[in-house]
């Protein structure tokens, strides 16, 4: 099984560049209408333009209408969440919460990407 998480983004190129810098990964696929990052075996993060999903499924509400409202959270468990969080901030993310111990047994840092998706980097305590 492969899990594909697809975020709807305003500008595919800007979001591609942001996630490449924030994740320290090159896209495995980058074509008009879809950019994909392989996060690990069987796990892919996709970026699809908002206009693309509206062409594919026009009966859905336009995701652009929710701009500024968090629409998804990408929670990544990584060896060095502080470094990953710093990379996201340097790439243009807005900090929501610095790295801190959380009551579910992780330390996690939270930011917001340019499309309003929450991005968290964490590791077990």
SULDARA-V947060 format. One record per pair of residues at least 24 apart in sequence whose ideal C-beta (glycine too) atoms are under 7 Angstrom apart, sorted by sequence separation. I is the first residue (numbers start at 1). J is the second residue. D is the distance in Angstrom with one decimal. If there is no record, write none. Layout:
i=I j=J d=D
i=I j=J d=D
//
This chain:
i=85 j=109 d=3.7
i=101 j=125 d=6.0
i=19 j=45 d=6.9
i=81 j=107 d=6.5
i=85 j=111 d=6.5
i=93 j=119 d=6.2
i=81 j=108 d=6.5
i=82 j=109 d=6.8
i=19 j=47 d=6.7
i=81 j=109 d=5.5
i=45 j=74 d=6.7
i=16 j=47 d=6.1
i=88 j=119 d=5.8
i=15 j=47 d=4.8
i=12 j=47 d=5.9
i=85 j=121 d=4.9
i=12 j=49 d=4.9
i=84 j=121 d=4.0
i=9 j=47 d=5.0
i=3 j=42 d=6.2
i=9 j=48 d=6.9
i=2 j=42 d=4.8
i=3 j=43 d=5.2
i=4 j=44 d=4.7
i=5 j=45 d=5.5
i=6 j=46 d=3.9
i=7 j=47 d=5.6
i=8 j=48 d=5.7
i=9 j=49 d=6.2
i=10 j=50 d=6.0
i=81 j=121 d=3.8
i=1 j=42 d=6.3
i=5 j=46 d=6.8
i=9 j=50 d=6.7
i=81 j=122 d=5.4
i=2 j=44 d=6.4
i=4 j=46 d=5.6
i=6 j=48 d=5.3
i=8 j=50 d=4.8
i=81 j=123 d=5.3
i=74 j=117 d=6.3
i=78 j=121 d=5.4
i=76 j=120 d=6.8
i=79 j=123 d=6.6
i=8 j=53 d=5.3
i=71 j=116 d=6.1
i=72 j=117 d=5.0
i=73 j=118 d=4.0
i=74 j=119 d=5.2
i=75 j=120 d=4.5
i=76 j=121 d=5.5
i=77 j=122 d=5.4
i=78 j=123 d=6.3
i=70 j=116 d=5.6
i=71 j=117 d=6.1
i=77 j=123 d=6.0
i=69 j=116 d=6.2
i=70 j=117 d=6.8
i=73 j=120 d=6.4
i=75 j=122 d=6.5
i=68 j=116 d=5.5
i=70 j=118 d=5.2
i=67 j=116 d=6.1
i=10 j=64 d=7.0
i=8 j=63 d=4.3
i=24 j=87 d=6.4
i=7 j=72 d=5.9
i=22 j=87 d=5.3
i=21 j=87 d=6.2
i=22 j=88 d=4.0
i=5 j=74 d=6.9
i=22 j=91 d=4.7
i=21 j=91 d=3.7
i=22 j=93 d=6.6
i=18 j=91 d=5.0
i=18 j=92 d=5.8
i=18 j=113 d=6.1
i=18 j=114 d=6.1
i=22 j=119 d=6.9
i=15 j=114 d=6.8
i=14 j=114 d=6.4
i=15 j=115 d=6.4
i=10 j=115 d=5.7
i=9 j=115 d=4.8
i=7 j=115 d=6.8
i=7 j=117 d=5.4
//
